Amino acid sequence: MLVISSCLDEVAAHRGQLHQMLDQEGAADEVCEWSLTANSAQAAYGLLHQAFEEFAANRARPKHIQVSIFQLEAHVPEFPDPTSKCLTRS
């Protein structure tokens, strides 16, 4: 299972929001093999690539990727070649 969720960016998180979860990544990490935040389109692509590589190579365990609402609303480049070294987390 791969869960992709939204989260607030740093600026919005410091202002506080009505339905803000203070540590969504930490909560998901308790029930997933890993829970990471993609801070850019490249990081999101890298994490997706990593998740599917791990699903294919190992016992499929839940993964969680959170992406800020700001990033979800942004225009992003086309998915890069999966063999590219630019697919790293940040």
N, C-alpha and C positions, 0 to 999 in steps of 0.2 A: 504494500500500500504506500502510495506517495501522496502526502498531504501538502498542498500549496495554499498558504494563507496570506492575507494582507496584514500589515502592521503599520503603525504610525512612524513617520520619519523622526529624526532626533528633535527637530524644532517643534513639531506638533506634540511629541511625547512630553516635552518639558512644559508645555502649556496645559496639558491634561485634556482628556476628552471624556465624554459621558460613558462610553463603553470600553474604555482603555483597559487592557490587561497589562499589568505591570511587568510580567516576565513570561510572555507567551513562549519564547524560545526555551526557557528553562522548564516550563510545564510540559511542553511537547517532548523535551529530551527525556523525561521520566518514562514515557511510554513508547518512544521511538529509538531506533539504533543511534540516530543522530538527528539534531535539529539545528539548522543554521540559517543565518540571515544573508540574503543576497542584496548587497548594497549598490549593485549596478547591473545592467543588462548582461555584461560579460560574466559576472559572478553567477547570475541566475542560470545562464546557459551552462556554465561549468558545473554547477551543482546538479542540474538536471542530467547532464552527461554522466557525472559521477554516480548518481542514484541508479540510473539504468545500467551502467557497467556493473555496479555491485549486485543489482538484481539478477543479472545474467551469470555472474561468476560465483556468487555465494548463495547461501540460504537467504531467501527474500525476507527481509525484516523491514518494518515500517521506517520511513524517512520523512522528515518535515523540512520544508523550505518556506521561509517567510520573506515576503517582498513588500517594501514600503508602498503605501498608496501612491506616493509621489512617483515612484518608479513604474508602477502599474499604469499610470496615466501618461507616461512619457513615450515618445516615439523611439523605437529601438532599431538597431541595424538587423539585417537578416541573420539567422542562425549561422554561426561560423562552422567551418569544417571541423568535425569532432576530433580529428587527429591534430588539430592546431594546438600549439602550446599556450595559446591565449586563454584556454578554458581552465582558469584557476579560480579558486574561491577568494573572496575578499570581504 
